[in-house]
Amino acid sequence: MTMDIDQPGDLNMDSLVSQAKNHVLAKLTGKKLGQLANLETEQKEIQTLLESTIVSNEGNSCLLMGPRSTGKTTLIETTIKNLKIKYPDQFITIRLSGFAQSEDKMALREITHQLDTILNSKLDAATQQAVEEAIAAGEFTGIEQKSISETLRGLLASFEHADAQSMSVIFILEEFDRFTVHPRQTLLYNLLDLSQTAKVGIAVVGTTARMNTREMLEKRVRSRFSQRLYTIKRPGTLESFWNICTTNLFLDDQAFPSDFSHGWNSHLEVCVLRGSTSGGWGSAPDPVGALALLESCVGDPVE
């Protein structure tokens, strides 16, 4: 039987190695949130921005642009993770994807579904009762309202009926550029407009691999966008690339016994990262090839 990696104390060496390999490969393949590297400055700026939405109910928006596999999603998810620890139950996160929600109606249904899940599982009894009373009074009629604007305002109004402090809402739009091809960019317009006019704090955070995404926004949408742009670049030096590798290949003492973690890390640092693979990176300029080499780095057990 395989034990959870956070409780590996009684595992023998073979099991520890197997758990460590699965732990590392899960981060390399995106199945588990990896550790942020080389983007600490951008992460702090975005966290400060979102904190102002949560604490002061400020409306904010920003866009992260950069090639794929440069850490945009990891940066955002790391920030959300930090905020959940610092401000528990003070905000909710709605995630949309330009790939999955290819039409405005699909996006609205997904927003409704996620909010409904939160209302049923996260909000306290007083808030849920207030929402139910608002629905009964006809203040919120769901996704069949006359317009996207009314629908979104009706959805978000549910958080203004609680006696406690209103919860802020953070919208994360992956593949932001794909929302610009929707007719009249209605969804983007209304989300950005709400971030400026809603009573609750709303932040809209987008990610895109297209560097000209801002120019793709209609004039009325661009006027409601804060113009905060963050350009995420590929590592420009070998040192910064090694930093990304070691940050996600290394183990920490919280997940594994300290002596095992130190042995694993020393093995990678001395025998693998600085030795056998040093001549191979030039043949793997693309992320897929680099990933194959990284996977080979964790293929040999620690003796």
Steps between C-alpha positions, in 0.01 A plus 500: 500500500633845408506758774437869447823686433433738786525208745786285372672424832465119491569450132809310390748650255341357185161636597647839587671520163179404321303761695762766432501427126121522486509820704751667266347374175157624611645851519684470169187384316266756659297250703614675817577866562871553452719741690545848359846598379638825354157668519497612863481872413199457271333271753532758779359776279198294397440385857503863618254586223259223598536578869365849430194336344447272800576750777375827350241374248695665219431399144811388314606329179828383351632285218795259504656452157774260401586179316353174618676314781650815651314484833197726453250255645741393775544865597127559527424176682784565745354843568150361554643236734676768706187716513285210619736452792514871583132584435298181554134520398534865393501444125401247237671404177322442169708333228420516129689379194479635148542143377219351710255791494497592133173698522365755746207277597739218583707736713190623685389145570845421638496811720154403625611143567808606695309758704228248575761254624651765724162607636422141594835412653689807615274784607360504849135433580414870532635578154324203341172601662540857377564376147196273510285790619633718217414231249152459646446876482587501132821697543696225327353289223803315372644450158182563303498873571484748215869576463844384603540815707182435696591136545845577639369774725230267624754230574734732685216669688464177695808596698360839602211362704701353786533693826871423505755674283443438131724242336726607218510314170811425295441396139787311335474484120747257343554542125372856533553574131235245401234702680578794269348313203160474670237727339555859616721364780191518719627279780829687533324834490258409777761338725731800470209740542390317815852523639457879494137534607400203719452545874710192573869490417562339161829422332545366147830323431578373150777286354592474134779382273420772243705812554258721302194414707449854629477626142228240435269663757221721372522865597219480757661193659848652500368810675387285793822301519754628753787464247704301754712267288754248622735347244623156601813398310689175460814471713771707335803347669617151585498595868132597495419179311685291760307685768169388349626143468635467851202674659262238365729195501620541856314364803431684823511373857127559553402230252778248560750409773779756510786255444321350199425847356862608542625182331255540210590865451874433518468220246321728254729796560834321476445189289220597264432872456868604491626189328328255271236737358711814462570422136147399417304821543624642173323219318171575676407863429128430532312434828403146396858396440612670820227318690628167370846583629360613834307176531823309440656694786265338750517158341800375700437406863697658780738246653 
